[in-house]
């Protein structure tokens, strides 16, 4: 069953809308390269769109009614947005779930050291990466230092035109004979992904050589002057190392976007935008944006925490319908699009894909009935009846969509948050946007697929 290319069916007006939506998204992922930055911007935009913090609702003992908009912030690294529907929440919700963390490198807690006159930062990579892809690139530092006095210092170095950038060095080809014999997984070792940040030594004090690591000392002086940071503040810091620079239009026809963090902000952004289009839904609409998916959805800000369950209980309580049984029914009766990226067919690497069951650029949003790995291990295998209903919704709303698997049967695999939400008994399917270079520092998506995902998410919230 061959799926059509969306570009061939757009009118001039529709094509203009595709490019306008994609440009807004391009700017978003250029500004928001960490989960904290995503939540900060989206929370502000949610407030401007009439969403109220659930903590304010609780404090004021407000009663929520149909059409009311509320959100919950999960430690600045995740959030959930709700629009109260006409039907009781006990009858279920329509949920868009996506993650806002991306593969990267994190600074270790004791990262700063000096070696042979160079100041370095020690890192620990986060998520599934090909380590060799992260060398010889301009990199930026984003994150926060949480100080002992309770203050939090935000840091972003490497994005402005006048900012310095940083990087991980690689071995010159002239001396790389042994390195080139290694397997790709060993060409660059994780412990060798250290960031070069400075090379000028601090001026000597009155006593010659009174400071042994003078380049490190100079780097600390700069941090102290610019940000008020002491070396011990690294102990309570979350600093992420990400590619420096803006996302860019890709291709002569500007039909694609190359950027950092498409996985999974290319699904999170249209999910959020779809929520802004919803006014008085039949079923309560939810947009759930979570952290830690790339490392197993663990921790207080990951999908495996009870944050979503707890916040749903609070929302139901504010509508006057909460009971433990009603909450269980609300969760079980819900429908979910677990919005995560899919692997796009790559003509350079055709051997890993089944062409009949692969996702292609320009053919719309992607539905993955199951992900997992060999033998569907660890997957949420969506029910046929649920998929049939989604086909109706998408076709009725002229949404271009396709179905796919993540590569050939025994080639590999991957996971999403779908199976966690399915634990409640919800109807769940993976859906999202096809990506080339997935998990690389610079990923690529089709603007048409991004826009069709947005249209699909709106249709799902309105009619599923």
Secondary structure by P-SEA (a helix, b strand, c coil): cbbbbccccccaaaaaaaaaaaaaaaaaaaacccaaaaaaaaaaaaaaabbbbaaaaaaacccccccbbbbbbcccccbbbbbbcccccccccbbbbbbcccbbbbbccccccccccbbbbbbbbccccccccccccbbbbbbbbbccccbbbbbbccccccbbbbbcccccccccccccccccccccccccccccccccccccccccccccaaaaaaaaaaaaaccccccccccccccccccccccccccccccbbbbcccccaaaaaaaaaaaaaccccccbbbbbbbcccccccccccccccaaaaaaaaaaaaaaccccaaaaaaaaaabbbccbbbbbcccccccccccccccccccccbbbbcccccccccccccccaaaaaaaaaaaaaacccccccccccccccccccccccccccccbbbbbbbbbccccccbbbbbaaaaaaaaaaaaaaaccc
